[in-house]
Amino acid sequence: MNRLADQETIARPSRSWAAVREDLAKIPAFFRRDLFVLWSYRVSFFSDWINLIVQVLLFYFLNRLIPPDRLPTYGGRQVSYIEWVTVALVVTTFMQVTLGHLLSTLRQEQLMGTLESLLVTPTAATTIQLGSVTYDLLYVPVRTTLFLVIMSVVFGVDFQLSGLVPTVAILAVFIPCMWGLGLMGAASVITVRRGSGVAGIAVTGLTLASGAYFPIEYLPAWLQELAQYNPIALALEGARQAMLADAGWSVIWPTILKLAPMAVVSLALGMAAFRLALEHERRRGTIGLY
Protein backbone atom coordinates (compact mmCIF):
# COMPACT_ATOMS: atom_id res chain seq x y z
CA MET A 1 0.00 0.00 0.00
CA ASN A 2 2.80 2.40 0.90
CA ARG A 3 4.58 1.61 -2.35
CA LEU A 4 1.36 2.25 -4.30
CA ALA A 5 0.85 5.54 -2.50
CA ASP A 6 4.42 6.58 -3.27
CA GLN A 7 3.90 5.74 -6.95
CA GLU A 8 0.72 7.84 -7.04
CA THR A 9 2.52 10.74 -5.37
CA ILE A 10 5.26 10.58 -7.98
CA ALA A 11 2.79 10.22 -10.84
CA ARG A 12 0.67 13.24 -9.94
CA PRO A 13 3.34 15.88 -10.56
CA SER A 14 4.23 14.29 -13.92
CA ARG A 15 0.59 14.37 -15.01
CA SER A 16 0.32 17.93 -13.73
CA TRP A 17 3.35 19.07 -15.70
CA ALA A 18 2.05 17.24 -18.73
CA ALA A 19 -1.23 19.16 -18.42
CA VAL A 20 0.67 22.44 -18.12
CA ARG A 21 2.73 21.66 -21.23
CA GLU A 22 -0.42 20.68 -23.09
CA ASP A 23 -2.08 23.95 -22.12
CA LEU A 24 0.96 26.02 -23.12
CA ALA A 25 0.96 24.29 -26.50
CA LYS A 26 -2.51 25.78 -27.11
CA ILE A 27 -1.34 29.39 -26.83
CA PRO A 28 0.03 29.51 -30.42
CA ALA A 29 -3.44 28.47 -31.57
CA PHE A 30 -4.89 31.58 -29.93
CA PHE A 31 -2.21 33.66 -31.64
CA ARG A 32 -3.01 32.19 -35.07
CA ARG A 33 -6.72 32.74 -34.50
CA ASP A 34 -6.27 36.42 -33.64
CA LEU A 35 -3.83 36.91 -36.52
CA PHE A 36 -6.25 35.40 -39.05
CA VAL A 37 -9.17 37.39 -37.64
CA LEU A 38 -7.16 40.61 -37.84
CA TRP A 39 -6.04 39.86 -41.38
CA SER A 40 -9.65 39.17 -42.35
CA TYR A 41 -10.49 42.70 -41.20
CA ARG A 42 -7.50 44.65 -42.51
CA VAL A 43 -9.26 47.97 -42.04
CA SER A 44 -9.09 47.44 -38.29
CA PHE A 45 -5.31 47.02 -38.45
CA PHE A 46 -4.72 50.14 -40.52
CA SER A 47 -7.27 52.18 -38.57
CA ASP A 48 -5.26 51.50 -35.42
CA TRP A 49 -2.29 53.29 -36.94
CA ILE A 50 -4.47 56.05 -38.38
CA ASN A 51 -5.99 56.67 -34.95
CA LEU A 52 -2.50 56.78 -33.44
CA ILE A 53 -1.33 59.31 -36.04
CA VAL A 54 -4.39 61.49 -35.42
CA GLN A 55 -3.76 61.33 -31.69
CA VAL A 56 -0.12 62.32 -32.18
CA LEU A 57 -1.12 65.26 -34.39
CA LEU A 58 -3.56 66.40 -31.71
CA PHE A 59 -0.84 66.37 -29.06
CA TYR A 60 1.56 68.05 -31.47
CA PHE A 61 -0.73 71.06 -31.79
CA LEU A 62 -1.34 71.05 -28.03
CA ASN A 63 2.43 71.11 -27.68
CA ARG A 64 2.46 74.43 -29.53
CA LEU A 65 -0.16 75.85 -27.18
CA ILE A 66 1.15 74.66 -23.80
CA PRO A 67 4.23 76.53 -22.49
CA PRO A 68 6.98 74.14 -21.35
CA ASP A 69 7.33 76.00 -18.05
CA ARG A 70 3.90 74.66 -17.06
CA LEU A 71 5.37 71.14 -17.00
CA PRO A 72 7.69 69.46 -14.49
CA THR A 73 11.42 69.36 -15.18
CA TYR A 74 13.30 66.08 -15.54
CA GLY A 75 17.00 65.85 -14.78
CA GLY A 76 17.10 69.64 -14.64
CA ARG A 77 15.83 69.80 -18.24
CA GLN A 78 12.61 71.50 -19.26
CA VAL A 79 10.74 69.03 -21.45
CA SER A 80 8.14 69.84 -24.07
CA TYR A 81 4.54 68.70 -23.79
CA ILE A 82 4.86 66.26 -26.69
CA GLU A 83 7.89 64.61 -25.01
CA TRP A 84 6.00 64.44 -21.75
CA VAL A 85 2.85 62.95 -23.26
CA THR A 86 4.66 60.49 -25.55
CA VAL A 87 5.83 58.51 -22.52
CA ALA A 88 2.22 58.45 -21.32
CA LEU A 89 1.09 57.03 -24.66
CA VAL A 90 3.65 54.23 -24.36
CA VAL A 91 2.60 53.26 -20.83
CA THR A 92 -1.15 53.53 -21.46
CA THR A 93 -0.83 51.38 -24.59
CA PHE A 94 0.35 48.46 -22.47
CA MET A 95 -2.39 49.26 -19.98
CA GLN A 96 -5.03 49.04 -22.70
CA VAL A 97 -3.78 45.60 -23.76
CA THR A 98 -3.99 44.12 -20.27
CA LEU A 99 -7.29 45.80 -19.45
CA GLY A 100 -9.28 46.57 -22.55
CA HIS A 101 -8.40 43.69 -24.85
CA LEU A 102 -9.17 40.95 -22.33
CA LEU A 103 -12.57 42.50 -21.64
CA SER A 104 -13.39 43.01 -25.31
CA THR A 105 -12.29 39.47 -26.20
CA LEU A 106 -14.50 37.86 -23.58
CA ARG A 107 -17.43 40.06 -24.57
CA GLN A 108 -16.92 39.14 -28.22
CA GLU A 109 -16.87 35.45 -27.33
CA GLN A 110 -20.15 35.96 -25.44
CA LEU A 111 -21.85 37.70 -28.35
CA MET A 112 -20.63 35.09 -30.86
CA GLY A 113 -21.86 32.28 -28.61
CA THR A 114 -18.42 30.66 -28.39
CA LEU A 115 -17.53 31.49 -24.79
CA GLU A 116 -19.28 28.48 -23.29
CA SER A 117 -17.74 26.15 -25.89
CA LEU A 118 -14.31 27.55 -25.12
CA LEU A 119 -14.69 27.22 -21.36
CA VAL A 120 -15.93 23.62 -21.45
CA THR A 121 -12.80 22.48 -23.30
CA PRO A 122 -10.05 20.91 -21.14
CA THR A 123 -8.18 24.23 -21.06
CA ALA A 124 -7.21 26.10 -17.92
CA ALA A 125 -8.79 29.52 -17.45
CA THR A 126 -5.31 31.03 -17.13
CA THR A 127 -4.39 29.65 -20.56
CA ILE A 128 -7.51 31.19 -22.07
CA GLN A 129 -6.72 34.54 -20.45
CA LEU A 130 -3.10 34.53 -21.62
CA GLY A 131 -3.95 33.20 -25.07
CA SER A 132 -6.50 35.97 -25.58
CA VAL A 133 -3.82 38.66 -25.36
CA THR A 134 -0.81 36.78 -26.78
CA TYR A 135 -1.05 38.51 -30.15
CA ASP A 136 -1.16 41.96 -28.56
CA LEU A 137 1.67 41.18 -26.15
CA LEU A 138 3.84 40.40 -29.19
CA TYR A 139 2.51 43.13 -31.46
CA VAL A 140 2.42 46.06 -29.03
CA PRO A 141 6.20 46.12 -28.30
CA VAL A 142 6.87 46.25 -32.06
CA ARG A 143 4.26 48.96 -32.48
CA THR A 144 5.67 50.92 -29.55
CA THR A 145 9.22 50.73 -30.92
CA LEU A 146 8.10 52.04 -34.32
CA PHE A 147 6.07 54.74 -32.59
CA LEU A 148 9.09 55.96 -30.59
CA VAL A 149 11.25 56.00 -33.73
CA ILE A 150 8.63 58.07 -35.59
CA MET A 151 8.27 60.50 -32.68
CA SER A 152 12.05 60.90 -32.49
CA VAL A 153 12.66 61.32 -36.23
CA VAL A 154 9.57 63.31 -37.27
CA PHE A 155 8.84 65.39 -34.18
CA GLY A 156 12.31 65.57 -32.69
CA VAL A 157 11.30 64.03 -29.38
CA ASP A 158 14.44 63.49 -27.30
CA PHE A 159 14.57 60.20 -25.39
CA GLN A 160 17.34 58.72 -23.29
CA LEU A 161 18.12 55.32 -24.79
CA SER A 162 19.69 54.23 -21.51
CA GLY A 163 16.27 54.66 -19.93
CA LEU A 164 14.68 51.92 -22.01
CA VAL A 165 15.84 49.06 -19.76
CA PRO A 166 14.55 50.72 -16.54
CA THR A 167 11.27 51.46 -18.34
CA VAL A 168 10.94 47.79 -19.32
CA ALA A 169 11.58 46.86 -15.67
CA ILE A 170 8.78 49.20 -14.58
CA LEU A 171 6.43 47.73 -17.18
CA ALA A 172 7.31 44.22 -15.96
CA VAL A 173 5.61 44.97 -12.63
CA PHE A 174 3.04 47.41 -14.00
CA ILE A 175 1.53 44.97 -16.53
CA PRO A 176 0.67 42.29 -13.90
CA CYS A 177 -0.93 45.00 -11.80
CA MET A 178 -3.18 46.02 -14.69
CA TRP A 179 -3.72 42.37 -15.60
CA GLY A 180 -5.29 41.77 -12.19
CA LEU A 181 -7.66 44.70 -12.72
CA GLY A 182 -8.46 43.31 -16.16
CA LEU A 183 -9.37 39.95 -14.62
CA MET A 184 -11.73 41.69 -12.20
CA GLY A 185 -13.34 43.45 -15.14
CA ALA A 186 -13.54 40.13 -17.02
CA ALA A 187 -15.29 38.59 -14.00
CA SER A 188 -17.88 41.36 -14.15
CA VAL A 189 -18.38 40.72 -17.89
CA ILE A 190 -19.02 37.03 -17.21
CA THR A 191 -21.56 37.70 -14.45
CA VAL A 192 -23.13 41.04 -15.43
CA ARG A 193 -22.59 40.62 -19.20
CA ARG A 194 -22.27 44.35 -19.82
CA GLY A 195 -20.07 45.05 -16.84
CA SER A 196 -17.30 46.40 -19.06
CA GLY A 197 -18.87 49.85 -18.75
CA VAL A 198 -18.24 49.89 -15.00
CA ALA A 199 -14.66 48.73 -15.54
CA GLY A 200 -14.21 51.44 -18.17
CA ILE A 201 -15.34 54.14 -15.74
CA ALA A 202 -12.85 52.91 -13.13
CA VAL A 203 -9.99 52.86 -15.64
CA THR A 204 -10.87 56.33 -16.95
CA GLY A 205 -10.86 57.67 -13.40
CA LEU A 206 -7.47 56.12 -12.65
CA THR A 207 -6.03 57.47 -15.92
CA LEU A 208 -7.31 61.01 -15.42
CA ALA A 209 -5.91 61.05 -11.88
CA SER A 210 -2.54 59.64 -12.98
CA GLY A 211 -1.01 62.66 -14.65
CA ALA A 212 -1.07 61.02 -18.05
CA TYR A 213 -2.15 64.10 -20.01
CA PHE A 214 -1.71 66.93 -17.51
CA PRO A 215 0.51 67.31 -14.44
CA ILE A 216 -0.74 65.94 -11.14
CA GLU A 217 0.10 69.29 -9.54
CA TYR A 218 -3.00 70.79 -11.17
CA LEU A 219 -5.34 68.26 -9.53
CA PRO A 220 -7.15 68.91 -6.25
CA ALA A 221 -5.04 68.26 -3.16
CA TRP A 222 -6.93 65.09 -2.21
CA LEU A 223 -6.40 63.61 -5.68
CA GLN A 224 -2.71 64.43 -5.47
CA GLU A 225 -2.57 62.40 -2.25
CA LEU A 226 -4.38 59.46 -3.87
CA ALA A 227 -2.03 59.59 -6.85
CA GLN A 228 0.72 58.27 -4.57
CA TYR A 229 -1.19 54.96 -4.53
CA ASN A 230 -2.29 55.03 -8.18
CA PRO A 231 -0.28 52.37 -10.08
CA ILE A 232 -0.69 54.23 -13.37
CA ALA A 233 0.69 57.44 -11.84
CA LEU A 234 3.63 55.56 -10.31
CA ALA A 235 4.47 53.81 -13.59
CA LEU A 236 4.19 57.04 -15.59
CA GLU A 237 6.44 59.04 -13.29
CA GLY A 238 9.01 56.25 -13.19
CA ALA A 239 9.01 55.89 -16.98
CA ARG A 240 9.36 59.65 -17.43
CA GLN A 241 12.27 59.76 -15.01
CA ALA A 242 13.94 56.96 -16.96
CA MET A 243 13.27 58.13 -20.53
CA LEU A 244 13.37 61.91 -20.11
CA ALA A 245 15.86 62.41 -17.26
CA ASP A 246 18.03 59.30 -17.62
CA ALA A 247 17.48 58.67 -13.92
CA GLY A 248 19.58 55.96 -12.37
CA TRP A 249 18.36 52.77 -10.76
CA SER A 250 18.43 54.46 -7.37
CA VAL A 251 15.46 56.55 -8.57
CA ILE A 252 13.70 53.72 -10.43
CA TRP A 253 13.90 51.01 -7.74
CA PRO A 254 11.51 52.77 -5.31
CA THR A 255 8.88 52.85 -8.06
CA ILE A 256 9.35 49.14 -8.78
CA LEU A 257 9.18 48.29 -5.06
CA LYS A 258 5.90 50.21 -4.75
CA LEU A 259 4.35 48.56 -7.80
CA ALA A 260 5.44 44.99 -6.96
CA PRO A 261 3.11 44.44 -3.95
CA MET A 262 0.28 46.13 -5.86
CA ALA A 263 0.83 43.65 -8.69
CA VAL A 264 0.75 40.67 -6.31
CA VAL A 265 -2.47 41.82 -4.62
CA SER A 266 -4.11 42.78 -7.92
CA LEU A 267 -3.27 39.43 -9.54
CA ALA A 268 -4.47 37.46 -6.52
CA LEU A 269 -7.79 39.34 -6.35
CA GLY A 270 -8.27 39.22 -10.11
CA MET A 271 -7.65 35.48 -10.40
CA ALA A 272 -9.93 34.79 -7.44
CA ALA A 273 -12.70 36.99 -8.87
CA PHE A 274 -12.44 35.36 -12.31
CA ARG A 275 -12.52 31.85 -10.83
CA LEU A 276 -15.50 32.63 -8.59
CA ALA A 277 -17.37 34.18 -11.53
CA LEU A 278 -16.83 31.06 -13.64
CA GLU A 279 -17.91 28.73 -10.84
CA HIS A 280 -21.00 30.84 -10.17
CA GLU A 281 -22.08 30.86 -13.82
CA ARG A 282 -21.36 27.16 -14.24
CA ARG A 283 -23.58 26.32 -11.27
CA ARG A 284 -26.35 28.42 -12.77
CA GLY A 285 -25.72 27.10 -16.29
CA THR A 286 -25.69 30.65 -17.67
CA ILE A 287 -22.20 30.97 -19.14
CA GLY A 288 -23.59 31.02 -22.66
CA LEU A 289 -26.04 33.87 -21.96
CA TYR A 290 -25.21 37.36 -23.14
N, C-alpha and C positions, 0 to 999 in steps of 0.2 A: 504493500500500500504506500509506504513511504517513497519507494522508488518510483511508483506511478505518479505520485504527487510531485516529485522532483522533476519528472519528465514533463508534466503539464506546466509547471512553473517555467521551465526552460522554453517550452513551445510557445507560450503566450507572447513573450516579447518578439519572437521571430514572426509570428502571424501579425502582430501589431505593426512591426516595421514593414512587413510586406504590404499591409493595407495603406500605410503612409506612402510608400513608393508607388503603389497603384494609383493613389489619389493625385500625387504630384505629376504622374504621367498624363493626367487628364488636363492639366493646365494649358499645354500647347493647343489642345482642342478648343478651349475657350478663346485663345488668341486667334486661331484660324477663323473661328466663327465671327469674331468682331471685325477682323480684317476683311473678310468676304462681305459682311454686311456694309461696312464703310465703303468698300469699293463698288458695291451695288448702288450706293447713294453718293456719288462723287461730289455732288453739289454741297453736301454737308461738310466734306473735307475741305473744299476750297473756301466755303463760307466762313470756316473757322479762322483761316488766315486773313480773309477780308475783314472780318470783325476785329481781329487783332490790329490790323493796319489802321482801321478807322479809330480804334481806341487810342492808338499811339498818336495819330494826328490830332485828336482832341486834346491829349495831354501836352502835345507840342505847342499848340496855341495857348493853352493855359500857362505853359512855361513862359510865354512872352508877356503874360499879364501879371504873373505873381512875382514880386521882387524877391531875389534870393535872400535878402536880409530878414525875410519873414520865416525862413526855414532854419532848423538847427544846423550847427557846424559839425563837421566830422574830421577828426584829426587836425583841427585848426583850419580846415579848408571850408570855404563857403560853397556849398553845392547848389546846383540849379534844381528847379522843381522837377524837370524831366529825369534827371539823374536819381533824384529822391524817389520818384514814383515808379521808376523802372524796376527797382529792387522789390517794391511792393507787388508789381505785376508778376514777377518771378515767383515769389512766395505764395501769393494767392492762387496762382495756377496749380501748384501742387496741392493746395488746400481744396480746390474745386474737384480735383481728381478723386481724392480720398473721401470727400463728402458728397458732392453732387452726382458723380458718375455712378456710385454704388446705389444711391437712391433711385436715379433715373433708370438704371438697368433692372432693378427689382420691379419697379412700377411698370416698365415695358413688358417684362415677363408676365406680370399679372394681367395686363390688358390683352396680351396675345394668347393667354390661356396656357402658357407653358411653364409657369412657376411650379405648379403642383407636380407636373411630370418630372421637372428637374429635381425637386426636393425628395421625391420618392425613389430616385436612383440611389444605388449604394455609394454615394459621394458625400464626404463630410461637408458640413456647412461652411467650415473655414476654407475649404478648397473652392467652393462655389463663390465665396466672397472674394478670394484672391484672384480666381480666374476671371471674374467679372471686370477687374480693373487691370489685368495683366497688359493688355494692349496699351492702355494709357500710361502705365508705369514705364513702358519701354519707349513710347512715342513722345511723351512730354519732355524728358530730358533732351532729346534731339531737337524738339521744337524750341525749347528754352535756349539751347546753345545758339541756334540760328537767330533767334530773337535778339540775344545779347550782341551777336556779331553785327546785325543790322543796326541796332541802336548805336553801337560804337562807330560804325563806318559812316552811316547816313546822318545821324544826329549829333555825332561827336561826343557821345556820353563816355565819360572817363571812369573806367572800373579798375580796381586793383586786382590783377590776376592772382596774386598771392592770397587773396581773400576767398577764392573759389573753394579751396579745401575746407576752411572753417565754415563756410556757408553750407557745404554738403553735410558737414557734421551736425550743424543745427537742424537741417532738414531731416536728418536721420532720426532725430528724436521728435521733431515737430510732426512728421507724417503719421507715426503711430498715434500721436495725441488726437489728430484730426480723424484718423481711421476709427478710433473708439467712438467719437461723436457721430461719425457716419453710420456705424453699426446701430447706435441708438435711434438714429433717424430711420434706418432700414427696419428696425423692429416696429416703429410706429407705422411704417408703410404696410407691413404685413398684417398688423392688427386693425389699424384705422383706415387702411387703403389709401386715403388721400392725406395722410399725415405728413407728407413731404412739405406742405405749406407751413406747418408749425416749425419744422426743422429749418426751413428757409428763413423764417423770421429770426430765429435764434442766431443763425450764421450771419445774417445781415447786421444784426445788432452787435455781434462780436467784431465784425469787420469794421463797422463805422467807429467803434470805440477802440480800435487798435492803432490808429494813426497811419492807416494805409494810404489815405489820399489827402490828409491834412494833419498837421502836427497835433500831438496829444495835448500840448500846452494850451490849445485853444478850446479844449473841452471843459465842461464844468468840473469843479474841484473834486466832486465825488466820483466822477467818471475817471479822472486822472488817477485816483487812488485804486479803483478797480482795475485799471489797465496794468497794474503791477502783477495781477494774477490772470491776465488775459494771454493765453498761449500764442495767439496771433500777434499781439503787440510785442511779446518777448522775442518771437522769432524774427519779426520785422526789424526791430532795433538791433538785434545781434547780426543779422545779415547786412544791414546798412553799415554797421561798424566794421564788418569784415570787408565789404566790397567798395565802400566809399572812403574809409579812413585807414584801411590796411591795419586794423587793430590786431594786436597779438593774441595768442591763446589765453593770456592772463585776463583779457577782457571778454573773450568768447566763452571760456569755461563756466563762469557763473550763469550765463544764459542756458547752457546745456544742462547744468545741474538743476536749474529751476524747471526746465521742460521735462526732464527724465521722469520724475515722480508723477507729473501730470499725465505723461504718456502711459505709465503703468496703470494708474487709476482709471484713466479713460478707456484703455483697452479692456481692463477687467470688467468694468461696468457695461461697456458696449457688447462684449461677447456674452455676458450673462443676460442682458436684455434681449439680444437676438435669439439666444437659445430658449429663453422663457416664452418669447413670442411664437416661435415655431411649435413648441410643445403645446401651448394654449390653442393654437389654430388647428393642430393635428387632432387634439382631443375633441374639438368642436366639429372637425371635418370641413373647415371653411377656408383652407389654404387657397383653393382655386377661385374663390369669390373675389370680385373686384368692384 
